[in-house]
Amino acid sequence: MSSIYRRVIRIGEKSIGITLPPRRWLDMLSVGIGDVVEISLVGKVIVLNQ
């Protein structure tokens, strides 16, 4: 399993976020700009599903 660290950033006045991992990871998952993904909380882990 690969891992990468991201810093939580402010987006606007009321939101926070993180950037997605390197392009090669997104290409492997066939995820691109405009795609809808599901984000789940499993215990203390955030899971991104297509």
mmCIF file of the N, C-alpha and C atoms, coordinates in Angstrom:
data_MODEL
# 
_entry.id   MODEL 
# 
loop_
_atom_site.group_PDB 
_atom_site.id 
_atom_site.type_symbol 
_atom_site.label_atom_id 
_atom_site.label_alt_id 
_atom_site.label_comp_id 
_atom_site.label_asym_id 
_atom_site.label_entity_id 
_atom_site.label_seq_id 
_atom_site.pdbx_PDB_ins_code 
_atom_site.Cartn_x 
_atom_site.Cartn_y 
_atom_site.Cartn_z 
_atom_site.occupancy 
_atom_site.B_iso_or_equiv 
_atom_site.pdbx_formal_charge 
_atom_site.auth_seq_id 
_atom_site.auth_comp_id 
_atom_site.auth_asym_id 
_atom_site.auth_atom_id 
_atom_site.pdbx_PDB_model_num 
ATOM 1   N N  . MET A 1 1  ? 0.851   -1.188 0.000   1.00 0.00 ? 1  MET A N  1 
ATOM 2   C CA . MET A 1 1  ? 0.000   0.000  0.000   1.00 0.00 ? 1  MET A CA 1 
ATOM 3   C C  . MET A 1 1  ? 0.887   1.238  0.000   1.00 0.00 ? 1  MET A C  1 
ATOM 4   N N  . SER A 1 2  ? 0.579   2.173  -0.860  1.00 0.00 ? 2  SER A N  1 
ATOM 5   C CA . SER A 1 2  ? 1.309   3.437  -0.912  1.00 0.00 ? 2  SER A CA 1 
ATOM 6   C C  . SER A 1 2  ? 0.602   4.462  -0.047  1.00 0.00 ? 2  SER A C  1 
ATOM 7   N N  . SER A 1 3  ? 1.359   5.400  0.459   1.00 0.00 ? 3  SER A N  1 
ATOM 8   C CA . SER A 1 3  ? 0.736   6.483  1.213   1.00 0.00 ? 3  SER A CA 1 
ATOM 9   C C  . SER A 1 3  ? 1.456   7.779  0.898   1.00 0.00 ? 3  SER A C  1 
ATOM 10  N N  . ILE A 1 4  ? 0.745   8.862  1.140   1.00 0.00 ? 4  ILE A N  1 
ATOM 11  C CA . ILE A 1 4  ? 1.278   10.198 0.908   1.00 0.00 ? 4  ILE A CA 1 
ATOM 12  C C  . ILE A 1 4  ? 0.635   11.121 1.938   1.00 0.00 ? 4  ILE A C  1 
ATOM 13  N N  . TYR A 1 5  ? 1.339   12.140 2.355   1.00 0.00 ? 5  TYR A N  1 
ATOM 14  C CA . TYR A 1 5  ? 0.806   13.073 3.344   1.00 0.00 ? 5  TYR A CA 1 
ATOM 15  C C  . TYR A 1 5  ? 0.326   14.335 2.647   1.00 0.00 ? 5  TYR A C  1 
ATOM 16  N N  . ARG A 1 6  ? -0.780  14.874 3.111   1.00 0.00 ? 6  ARG A N  1 
ATOM 17  C CA . ARG A 1 6  ? -1.331  16.121 2.605   1.00 0.00 ? 6  ARG A CA 1 
ATOM 18  C C  . ARG A 1 6  ? -1.650  17.031 3.780   1.00 0.00 ? 6  ARG A C  1 
ATOM 19  N N  . ARG A 1 7  ? -1.478  18.315 3.595   1.00 0.00 ? 7  ARG A N  1 
ATOM 20  C CA . ARG A 1 7  ? -1.820  19.307 4.607   1.00 0.00 ? 7  ARG A CA 1 
ATOM 21  C C  . ARG A 1 7  ? -3.265  19.753 4.397   1.00 0.00 ? 7  ARG A C  1 
ATOM 22  N N  . VAL A 1 8  ? -4.006  19.901 5.479   1.00 0.00 ? 8  VAL A N  1 
ATOM 23  C CA . VAL A 1 8  ? -5.374  20.425 5.406   1.00 0.00 ? 8  VAL A CA 1 
ATOM 24  C C  . VAL A 1 8  ? -5.276  21.921 5.126   1.00 0.00 ? 8  VAL A C  1 
ATOM 25  N N  . ILE A 1 9  ? -6.040  22.387 4.132   1.00 0.00 ? 9  ILE A N  1 
ATOM 26  C CA . ILE A 1 9  ? -5.975  23.789 3.723   1.00 0.00 ? 9  ILE A CA 1 
ATOM 27  C C  . ILE A 1 9  ? -7.346  24.451 3.842   1.00 0.00 ? 9  ILE A C  1 
ATOM 28  N N  . ARG A 1 10 ? -7.354  25.770 3.929   1.00 0.00 ? 10 ARG A N  1 
ATOM 29  C CA . ARG A 1 10 ? -8.599  26.534 3.962   1.00 0.00 ? 10 ARG A CA 1 
ATOM 30  C C  . ARG A 1 10 ? -9.056  26.772 2.530   1.00 0.00 ? 10 ARG A C  1 
ATOM 31  N N  . ILE A 1 11 ? -10.355 26.587 2.306   1.00 0.00 ? 11 ILE A N  1 
ATOM 32  C CA . ILE A 1 11 ? -10.969 26.867 1.012   1.00 0.00 ? 11 ILE A CA 1 
ATOM 33  C C  . ILE A 1 11 ? -12.120 27.837 1.280   1.00 0.00 ? 11 ILE A C  1 
ATOM 34  N N  . GLY A 1 12 ? -11.949 29.095 0.916   1.00 0.00 ? 12 GLY A N  1 
ATOM 35  C CA . GLY A 1 12 ? -12.963 30.095 1.215   1.00 0.00 ? 12 GLY A CA 1 
ATOM 36  C C  . GLY A 1 12 ? -12.970 30.432 2.699   1.00 0.00 ? 12 GLY A C  1 
ATOM 37  N N  . GLU A 1 13 ? -14.115 30.929 3.177   1.00 0.00 ? 13 GLU A N  1 
ATOM 38  C CA . GLU A 1 13 ? -14.211 31.347 4.572   1.00 0.00 ? 13 GLU A CA 1 
ATOM 39  C C  . GLU A 1 13 ? -14.622 30.238 5.529   1.00 0.00 ? 13 GLU A C  1 
ATOM 40  N N  . LYS A 1 14 ? -15.424 29.277 5.044   1.00 0.00 ? 14 LYS A N  1 
ATOM 41  C CA . LYS A 1 14 ? -16.010 28.301 5.958   1.00 0.00 ? 14 LYS A CA 1 
ATOM 42  C C  . LYS A 1 14 ? -15.614 26.860 5.692   1.00 0.00 ? 14 LYS A C  1 
ATOM 43  N N  . SER A 1 15 ? -14.875 26.594 4.648   1.00 0.00 ? 15 SER A N  1 
ATOM 44  C CA . SER A 1 15 ? -14.554 25.215 4.294   1.00 0.00 ? 15 SER A CA 1 
ATOM 45  C C  . SER A 1 15 ? -13.075 24.931 4.429   1.00 0.00 ? 15 SER A C  1 
ATOM 46  N N  . ILE A 1 16 ? -12.761 23.652 4.613   1.00 0.00 ? 16 ILE A N  1 
ATOM 47  C CA . ILE A 1 16 ? -11.381 23.187 4.594   1.00 0.00 ? 16 ILE A CA 1 
ATOM 48  C C  . ILE A 1 16 ? -11.311 21.998 3.653   1.00 0.00 ? 16 ILE A C  1 
ATOM 49  N N  . GLY A 1 17 ? -10.124 21.633 3.222   1.00 0.00 ? 17 GLY A N  1 
ATOM 50  C CA . GLY A 1 17 ? -10.006 20.509 2.304   1.00 0.00 ? 17 GLY A CA 1 
ATOM 51  C C  . GLY A 1 17 ? -8.578  20.028 2.188   1.00 0.00 ? 17 GLY A C  1 
ATOM 52  N N  . ILE A 1 18 ? -8.408  19.009 1.374   1.00 0.00 ? 18 ILE A N  1 
ATOM 53  C CA . ILE A 1 18 ? -7.089  18.503 1.020   1.00 0.00 ? 18 ILE A CA 1 
ATOM 54  C C  . ILE A 1 18 ? -7.060  18.328 -0.489  1.00 0.00 ? 18 ILE A C  1 
ATOM 55  N N  . THR A 1 19 ? -5.878  18.375 -1.068  1.00 0.00 ? 19 THR A N  1 
ATOM 56  C CA . THR A 1 19 ? -5.761  18.111 -2.496  1.00 0.00 ? 19 THR A CA 1 
ATOM 57  C C  . THR A 1 19 ? -5.682  16.603 -2.702  1.00 0.00 ? 19 THR A C  1 
ATOM 58  N N  . LEU A 1 20 ? -6.065  16.157 -3.884  1.00 0.00 ? 20 LEU A N  1 
ATOM 59  C CA . LEU A 1 20 ? -5.994  14.735 -4.197  1.00 0.00 ? 20 LEU A CA 1 
ATOM 60  C C  . LEU A 1 20 ? -4.557  14.342 -4.498  1.00 0.00 ? 20 LEU A C  1 
ATOM 61  N N  . PRO A 1 21 ? -4.271  13.039 -4.442  1.00 0.00 ? 21 PRO A N  1 
ATOM 62  C CA . PRO A 1 21 ? -2.904  12.571 -4.643  1.00 0.00 ? 21 PRO A CA 1 
ATOM 63  C C  . PRO A 1 21 ? -2.388  12.783 -6.068  1.00 0.00 ? 21 PRO A C  1 
ATOM 64  N N  . PRO A 1 22 ? -1.151  12.361 -6.307  1.00 0.00 ? 22 PRO A N  1 
ATOM 65  C CA . PRO A 1 22 ? -0.525  12.598 -7.606  1.00 0.00 ? 22 PRO A CA 1 
ATOM 66  C C  . PRO A 1 22 ? -1.363  12.094 -8.781  1.00 0.00 ? 22 PRO A C  1 
ATOM 67  N N  . ARG A 1 23 ? -1.199  12.732 -9.902  1.00 0.00 ? 23 ARG A N  1 
ATOM 68  C CA . ARG A 1 23 ? -1.950  12.412 -11.122 1.00 0.00 ? 23 ARG A CA 1 
ATOM 69  C C  . ARG A 1 23 ? -1.896  10.923 -11.475 1.00 0.00 ? 23 ARG A C  1 
ATOM 70  N N  . ARG A 1 24 ? -0.746  10.293 -11.288 1.00 0.00 ? 24 ARG A N  1 
ATOM 71  C CA . ARG A 1 24 ? -0.615  8.882  -11.661 1.00 0.00 ? 24 ARG A CA 1 
ATOM 72  C C  . ARG A 1 24 ? -1.566  8.003  -10.851 1.00 0.00 ? 24 ARG A C  1 
ATOM 73  N N  . TRP A 1 25 ? -1.827  8.369  -9.586  1.00 0.00 ? 25 TRP A N  1 
ATOM 74  C CA . TRP A 1 25 ? -2.794  7.610  -8.783  1.00 0.00 ? 25 TRP A CA 1 
ATOM 75  C C  . TRP A 1 25 ? -4.187  7.779  -9.358  1.00 0.00 ? 25 TRP A C  1 
ATOM 76  N N  . LEU A 1 26 ? -4.544  9.007  -9.702  1.00 0.00 ? 26 LEU A N  1 
ATOM 77  C CA . LEU A 1 26 ? -5.881  9.265  -10.242 1.00 0.00 ? 26 LEU A CA 1 
ATOM 78  C C  . LEU A 1 26 ? -6.056  8.588  -11.589 1.00 0.00 ? 26 LEU A C  1 
ATOM 79  N N  . ASP A 1 27 ? -5.014  8.564  -12.411 1.00 0.00 ? 27 ASP A N  1 
ATOM 80  C CA . ASP A 1 27 ? -5.073  7.865  -13.698 1.00 0.00 ? 27 ASP A CA 1 
ATOM 81  C C  . ASP A 1 27 ? -5.298  6.370  -13.490 1.00 0.00 ? 27 ASP A C  1 
ATOM 82  N N  . MET A 1 28 ? -4.641  5.770  -12.500 1.00 0.00 ? 28 MET A N  1 
ATOM 83  C CA . MET A 1 28 ? -4.824  4.349  -12.206 1.00 0.00 ? 28 MET A CA 1 
ATOM 84  C C  . MET A 1 28 ? -6.259  4.046  -11.790 1.00 0.00 ? 28 MET A C  1 
ATOM 85  N N  . LEU A 1 29 ? -6.907  5.017  -11.149 1.00 0.00 ? 29 LEU A N  1 
ATOM 86  C CA . LEU A 1 29 ? -8.290  4.845  -10.687 1.00 0.00 ? 29 LEU A CA 1 
ATOM 87  C C  . LEU A 1 29 ? -9.317  5.342  -11.703 1.00 0.00 ? 29 LEU A C  1 
ATOM 88  N N  . SER A 1 30 ? -8.846  5.906  -12.790 1.00 0.00 ? 30 SER A N  1 
ATOM 89  C CA . SER A 1 30 ? -9.723  6.510  -13.811 1.00 0.00 ? 30 SER A CA 1 
ATOM 90  C C  . SER A 1 30 ? -10.601 7.601  -13.217 1.00 0.00 ? 30 SER A C  1 
ATOM 91  N N  . VAL A 1 31 ? -10.020 8.438  -12.371 1.00 0.00 ? 31 VAL A N  1 
ATOM 92  C CA . VAL A 1 31 ? -10.719 9.560  -11.747 1.00 0.00 ? 31 VAL A CA 1 
ATOM 93  C C  . VAL A 1 31 ? -10.177 10.848 -12.352 1.00 0.00 ? 31 VAL A C  1 
ATOM 94  N N  . GLY A 1 32 ? -11.094 11.721 -12.786 1.00 0.00 ? 32 GLY A N  1 
ATOM 95  C CA . GLY A 1 32 ? -10.679 12.976 -13.389 1.00 0.00 ? 32 GLY A CA 1 
ATOM 96  C C  . GLY A 1 32 ? -11.565 14.131 -12.968 1.00 0.00 ? 32 GLY A C  1 
ATOM 97  N N  . ILE A 1 33 ? -11.252 15.294 -13.472 1.00 0.00 ? 33 ILE A N  1 
ATOM 98  C CA . ILE A 1 33 ? -12.004 16.501 -13.167 1.00 0.00 ? 33 ILE A CA 1 
ATOM 99  C C  . ILE A 1 33 ? -13.457 16.310 -13.588 1.00 0.00 ? 33 ILE A C  1 
ATOM 100 N N  . GLY A 1 34 ? -14.372 16.650 -12.703 1.00 0.00 ? 34 GLY A N  1 
ATOM 101 C CA . GLY A 1 34 ? -15.799 16.554 -12.981 1.00 0.00 ? 34 GLY A CA 1 
ATOM 102 C C  . GLY A 1 34 ? -16.425 15.221 -12.600 1.00 0.00 ? 34 GLY A C  1 
ATOM 103 N N  . ASP A 1 35 ? -15.611 14.215 -12.281 1.00 0.00 ? 35 ASP A N  1 
ATOM 104 C CA . ASP A 1 35 ? -16.152 12.920 -11.879 1.00 0.00 ? 35 ASP A CA 1 
ATOM 105 C C  . ASP A 1 35 ? -16.779 13.032 -10.489 1.00 0.00 ? 35 ASP A C  1 
ATOM 106 N N  . VAL A 1 36 ? -17.790 12.207 -10.253 1.00 0.00 ? 36 VAL A N  1 
ATOM 107 C CA . VAL A 1 36 ? -18.424 12.131 -8.939  1.00 0.00 ? 36 VAL A CA 1 
ATOM 108 C C  . VAL A 1 36 ? -17.809 10.948 -8.206  1.00 0.00 ? 36 VAL A C  1 
ATOM 109 N N  . VAL A 1 37 ? -17.389 11.169 -6.967  1.00 0.00 ? 37 VAL A N  1 
ATOM 110 C CA . VAL A 1 37 ? -16.838 10.104 -6.130  1.00 0.00 ? 37 VAL A CA 1 
ATOM 111 C C  . VAL A 1 37 ? -17.594 10.066 -4.810  1.00 0.00 ? 37 VAL A C  1 
ATOM 112 N N  . GLU A 1 38 ? -17.579 8.919  -4.169  1.00 0.00 ? 38 GLU A N  1 
ATOM 113 C CA . GLU A 1 38 ? -18.205 8.754  -2.863  1.00 0.00 ? 38 GLU A CA 1 
ATOM 114 C C  . GLU A 1 38 ? -17.116 8.824  -1.805  1.00 0.00 ? 38 GLU A C  1 
ATOM 115 N N  . ILE A 1 39 ? -17.349 9.587  -0.758  1.00 0.00 ? 39 ILE A N  1 
ATOM 116 C CA . ILE A 1 39 ? -16.416 9.700  0.354   1.00 0.00 ? 39 ILE A CA 1 
ATOM 117 C C  . ILE A 1 39 ? -17.108 9.130  1.591   1.00 0.00 ? 39 ILE A C  1 
ATOM 118 N N  . SER A 1 40 ? -16.479 8.141  2.221   1.00 0.00 ? 40 SER A N  1 
ATOM 119 C CA . SER A 1 40 ? -17.055 7.472  3.384   1.00 0.00 ? 40 SER A CA 1 
ATOM 120 C C  . SER A 1 40 ? -16.114 7.598  4.567   1.00 0.00 ? 40 SER A C  1 
ATOM 121 N N  . LEU A 1 41 ? -16.684 7.566  5.747   1.00 0.00 ? 41 LEU A N  1 
ATOM 122 C CA . LEU A 1 41 ? -15.904 7.539  6.976   1.00 0.00 ? 41 LEU A CA 1 
ATOM 123 C C  . LEU A 1 41 ? -16.036 6.135  7.542   1.00 0.00 ? 41 LEU A C  1 
ATOM 124 N N  . VAL A 1 42 ? -14.923 5.402  7.621   1.00 0.00 ? 42 VAL A N  1 
ATOM 125 C CA . VAL A 1 42 ? -14.890 4.037  8.129   1.00 0.00 ? 42 VAL A CA 1 
ATOM 126 C C  . VAL A 1 42 ? -13.986 4.053  9.360   1.00 0.00 ? 42 VAL A C  1 
ATOM 127 N N  . GLY A 1 43 ? -14.602 4.069  10.511  1.00 0.00 ? 43 GLY A N  1 
ATOM 128 C CA . GLY A 1 43 ? -13.821 4.234  11.748  1.00 0.00 ? 43 GLY A CA 1 
ATOM 129 C C  . GLY A 1 43 ? -13.197 5.618  11.726  1.00 0.00 ? 43 GLY A C  1 
ATOM 130 N N  . LYS A 1 44 ? -11.878 5.680  11.735  1.00 0.00 ? 44 LYS A N  1 
ATOM 131 C CA . LYS A 1 44 ? -11.169 6.958  11.650  1.00 0.00 ? 44 LYS A CA 1 
ATOM 132 C C  . LYS A 1 44 ? -10.446 7.109  10.324  1.00 0.00 ? 44 LYS A C  1 
ATOM 133 N N  . VAL A 1 45 ? -10.950 6.406  9.304   1.00 0.00 ? 45 VAL A N  1 
ATOM 134 C CA . VAL A 1 45 ? -10.339 6.425  7.977   1.00 0.00 ? 45 VAL A CA 1 
ATOM 135 C C  . VAL A 1 45 ? -11.326 6.998  6.972   1.00 0.00 ? 45 VAL A C  1 
ATOM 136 N N  . ILE A 1 46 ? -10.871 7.947  6.145   1.00 0.00 ? 46 ILE A N  1 
ATOM 137 C CA . ILE A 1 46 ? -11.682 8.485  5.070   1.00 0.00 ? 46 ILE A CA 1 
ATOM 138 C C  . ILE A 1 46 ? -11.395 7.657  3.820   1.00 0.00 ? 46 ILE A C  1 
ATOM 139 N N  . VAL A 1 47 ? -12.460 7.125  3.200   1.00 0.00 ? 47 VAL A N  1 
ATOM 140 C CA . VAL A 1 47 ? -12.326 6.251  2.039   1.00 0.00 ? 47 VAL A CA 1 
ATOM 141 C C  . VAL A 1 47 ? -12.954 6.933  0.830   1.00 0.00 ? 47 VAL A C  1 
ATOM 142 N N  . LEU A 1 48 ? -12.237 6.950  -0.275  1.00 0.00 ? 48 LEU A N  1 
ATOM 143 C CA . LEU A 1 48 ? -12.715 7.538  -1.529  1.00 0.00 ? 48 LEU A CA 1 
ATOM 144 C C  . LEU A 1 48 ? -13.051 6.401  -2.480  1.00 0.00 ? 48 LEU A C  1 
ATOM 145 N N  . ASN A 1 49 ? -14.317 6.337  -2.934  1.00 0.00 ? 49 ASN A N  1 
ATOM 146 C CA . ASN A 1 49 ? -14.772 5.310  -3.861  1.00 0.00 ? 49 ASN A CA 1 
ATOM 147 C C  . ASN A 1 49 ? -15.261 5.949  -5.144  1.00 0.00 ? 49 ASN A C  1 
ATOM 148 N N  . GLN A 1 50 ? -15.118 5.223  -6.226  1.00 0.00 ? 50 GLN A N  1 
ATOM 149 C CA . GLN A 1 50 ? -15.614 5.685  -7.523  1.00 0.00 ? 50 GLN A CA 1 
ATOM 150 C C  . GLN A 1 50 ? -17.087 5.390  -7.631  1.00 0.00 ? 50 GLN A C  1 
# 
